[in-house]
């Protein structure tokens, strides 16, 4: 509990620290943005004053300073208009400022008009007035944020995105580590369960031999031995969890028939079982314990779908390269929107159950046997057909 509590405290400290860092970055960037924006405003006001003095002076006055100020603006986009909003000059835009406005083409004029609208939204224009032969000329300097200021504006978003991505990577890393730890725990439990089952199974086999020595019906110990053998198979399956299974060449028809026979003899008489194969011998590389587990899971899934009453049919067909095992039932069917999710761990429509049967079957078929398992067809109220497809040996 102490370790768990320390982990939770560390996690909260990391979250609070990250939030604090992000807040400081955002505040510092906002402050710098406002300061830089104010400086750009001051530059444009100085430029407006220089433009006003440049227009007011006569030809005998030195205006080199004003000219230098006007020519020094090479970063802030600007447009100068007269009193009736007619564009007269512009600079630092994609439209060349060496061409007079009347000589611009339609596209260039539209660009200037769009930029002027953007400038009006971003900043208050600077009023420039000067005298020409006792006539007051009023003009306005419009400008928008420089490219550097725009980049600074989106800088915090880039930082937040990087932080989110970094946090996601850390989260996925810890999540995968936790899942790996849980898988290791479940693997250990499965192997320990198989080991613990082995002792009473050996004892039961001894008791079966004693029963045979007694004067009782021979079929009784034979049937008990079948169930003990079945328990031994289950224990062996659990012992293989977490290990890479060994694949050997087996007859798919015979191994499928073995699993089929076990369920047929122990299922309700209200279920009609049918087994059909085009041939008696089709070889594939199998781990018989795990392969039998897949067939049993699919048969049990069909029995549950039919609520213990209906028909189950197994058909085995082959192509030049594949052997296909089809398990069909007359159950309630699977909706189209859930056919992909039924193989996800934990997904189940039953009131009781872990939702691991189909997920485990998919892993055994695809990861261990390099095959495929899928819903070949399903119709609501009529039934479902699962297909297990394996490469022939």
N, C-alpha and C positions, 0 to 999 in steps of 0.2 A: 504493500500500500504506500509505503514511504517513497519507493522508487517511482511509482505511478504519479504520486503527488508532485514530486520534484520535476518529473517530465512535463506535467501540466503547467507548473509554475514557469519552467523554462520556455515552454511554448508561448505562454501569455507575455512573458518579457520580450520575446522575439517579435511578437505581433505588435506590441506597444512601441518598441524601438523602431520597427519598420514604419509604423504610422507616423511617429515623430519625425523620422528622417524625411519622409515624403512631404510632410507638412512644412518643414523648414525649407526644403528645396523649392516647393511651390511658392512660399512666402518670399524667399530671397529672389526667385526669378521674377515674381510679380513686381517687387520693389525695383529691381533692376530695369524691368520693362518700362515702368512708369517714369523712372529717371531718364532713361534713354529717349523715351517719347517726348519728355519735356525739353531735353536738349535739342531734339530735332525741331521742335516748335520754335525754340530760341533761334536756331540757325535760319529757319524760314522767315522769322520776323526781321532778322538782320538783313537777309537777302531782300525782303520787301522794302526795307528802308533804303538799301543801296539802289534798288531799282527805281525808287521814287526820286532819290537825289540825282541819279544818272539822267532821268528824264527831265528834271527841272533846270539843270545847270546850262549855261551857255557854252559856246565852243571854246572860249578862252580859259576855262577852268580845268585843272587837272583832275581827271576822273579815273586814274589808274587803279586806285584802291577799290572804287565801286565796281569797276570792270573785273578786277580780280575776285571780288566776292561773288559776283554773278556767275563767273566761269568756274568757281571752285565747287559748285554743287554738282557732283557727279554720282550721287547715290540716292537722293530723294526724288522720286517721280513728282513732277509738278505740271500744272496747266494754268496759263494766264488767260482770263477772259475780260471782255469789256463789260460795261454796265448792263447790256441787254443779253448777257450770257453767251456771246459769240466768242469762240476760241480764237486767240491771236497767236500765242506762243506756247511751247511745251518743251520738256526735256526729260531725259532718263526714262523714256518709254520706247516701246518696240517700233513706234512710228518715227522715221527720220525727222529731226528738227531742222534740217537744212532745206526742207521743201516748204513753200508757203502753203497755208491752209487751203486756198482755192485750188491749188494744183494737186491735192491729195485725191486718191481714188475713193470709191464708196467704202471699201473694206477698211481703209485707214481711218476714214472719218468716223465710222462706226466704232472702231477701237478707241479713238479719243473720246467719243461720247460715253462709252461704257466706263472708261477710266475716270472721266469727270464725275459721273454718278457715284462711283466708288469713293472718290475723294470727298465729295460732299457728305457722305455718310460717316467717314472716318474723322475728319477734322474741320474745324471752323476756318473759313477762308480768311486770308489776310488782305485788308483793304489798302489799296495803293492809289493815292490821288496826287496829281501834279498839274501844273499850269502850262498850257500851250497857247501863246498869244491871247492872254487874259481869259482863256476858256479852260474850265476845270475838267480834267479827264479823270474819270474814275475807273479803276480796274481791280480785279480780284485775283489773288494767287491761291489756287487750290493745290493741295498736295496730299499724298497718302503715305502710309508707313513704308519705310525702306525695306528692301529684301532682307537685310540683316535683322531688322526689328520683327519682321514676320517670322523669320526662323526662330528668333528668341521666344516668340509667342507660343510656338508649338513645341519648344524644347521640353517643358514640363510633361507634356503628353508622351513624348518619347521616353522620358525617364520613367514615368508610371508604367508604360507598356513594358519596358525592360524589367522593371521590378515585378510586374505581374508574371511575365514569362519566367523569370528566375524563381519566383515563388512556386509557380506551377511545376517547374522541374524538380524543386526540392520536395514538393508534395508528392509527386509521382514516384520519386526515389524512395521516400519513406513508406509510401503505400505499397510499392512493390516489395520492399524489404519486409514489411509486416505480413504481406500475403505469403512471401517465401517462408517466413517463420511459422505462419499458421499451417502451410502445407507440410513443412517438416514435422510439426507437432502431430498433424493428422496421420502422416505416414508412419511415425513412430507408434502411434496408438493402434493403427491397423496391424502393424507387424506384431506388436505385443499381444493384441487380441488373437491373432492367428496362433501365436506361441502358446497362449493360455488355453485355447480350445484343444490343442493337440493332446494334452494330458488326459482329459476325460474321454476323448475319442479312443485312445489306446485302451483305456479301461473298458469302454463299451464293447470294443471288439472282443475282448476277453469274455465278457458276460454273454455275448452272442454265441461263442463257442460252447459255453456251459449250457446254454439253452438247447443247443443242438444235441447235447448228450442226454437231455431229459426226453421223456416220452411225450412230446408235444407235436402239434402240427408243424411240419417242416417249413411251410410257407411263412410262418410267423417270424422265425429268426432271419429268413431270407429277406423279407420285407424290411425288417429292422436294419439289416446289414446295408440295404440299398440307401436308407436314410442316413446311416452313419457314413457311408461312402460319400454321399452328397455333402454332408457337413465337412468332411475332409477336403472335398473339392473347394468349398467356400473358404475354408481356412487357408488353403494353398493360394487362392486368389488374393486374399488379403495380404498374405506374406509377400506377394509380388508387387504391391503398391509402392511406387517410388523407385522401382528398379526397371532397368531396360529389359523387356521380355525377350526370351529366345524364340525365334521363329523356325519352325521346321515344316517340311513338306507333309501335308495331310490331305485326306479326302474330305472336301468341303461337304459333300452330300451326307457322308456318314456322320460327321461331327454335328451337323445341323440336325440330323435325324435323332441323335442321342438327346440333345436338349429338348427337341420336340416331344419325344417319347416320355420324358420325365414329366412334363407338364400335362400331357394328354392323360396319363394314368392318375394324376393327382388333382385334376380340375373337375369342376361341376359337370354333371352329365347333361346340363342344359347348354353346354358349349360343344359345338360340332367342329372337330378338328379334321383338317385335310392336308396331306403332304403330297407334293408332286414334283418330280424332277425328270427332265428329258433323258438324262443318263445316270448311271449309278456311280460313276467315277469322274470327279473333277478335282484336280489337285491345285493347292495354293499354299503359300507359306503362312502358317498360323501358329499362334500360341493357343493351344486348345482350351486351356482354362479361361483365358480372357475372351476368346471368341465365343465360347459357350455362354459366358456372362452376357455378352451383347444380345445373343438370340433370346436368352431368358428374359432380359430386360424388355425387349420388344414384345415378347409374348405376354408378359405381365402387364405391360402398358396397354396392350389390346384387350386383355381380360378386364382391366379397370375401366377402359373406355366403353365396354359393352355392359358394364355392371353385372358381370357374371352370367350373361345370357346372350348367345348369338353364334357366329361362325368365325373361325380363324383358319386361314389358309396360308400355307408356305409353298411357294413355287421357286424352284432353282432353275435358272436358264444360263446359257453361256454364249459368248461371242468369241471370235478368234483370240482375243486377249483378256477378256474379263469373265468373271462368274458373278451373276447377280442373284441375291437372295431376297425375295419379296415376301414380306409378312403383311397380310391383309386381314382386316377385321370388319365387322358390321356395326361398329360403334357409332358414337355421336358425331365423329368427324372433327376436323380442326379448321377454324376460321383462317382465311388467307393472311390476315394481319398478324397472326401469332405463329405462323409456320417457321419463321426464322428464330423466334425467341424460345421455342420449346427445347432447344438444345443448350440454352444458357443455364449455368449452375444456379440452382435455387428456384427456377421457374416451375411452378406446378399449379394445377387447377384442383388438386385434391385437398380435402380438409386436413388430411394427415399425410405426411410425407415431406422429404427434404428437397425434392426436385433435382435429384442427382442422377437418376437412372439413365435418361437420354443424354445428359451431359457426359457421363462416364462412358456411355456407348460410343459417342462421337469421338472422344479422345482415344479410346482403344482402337477404333476402326481407322481414324485418319492419322494419328500420331504414331501408333505402334505397328499398324498393318499397311500404311500408305494407301488406304482405300478411301471410299466415300460412303456417307450415310445421309439420306435425305428423304423428305416426304415426296414420293412419286406422284401421288394423287390423293385427294381427300374431298369428300362431299358431306356437308352438314346433314346429319340424320341418316346417312347411308354407310359411312365408314371411311377408313384410311388405309393406304398402302405405303409402308416404309420399304426403302430399298437399301440394301447393303451391297456395295460393288467392290470386288477385290480383284487384284491382278492374278491371273493364272500362273502357276509355277511352270 
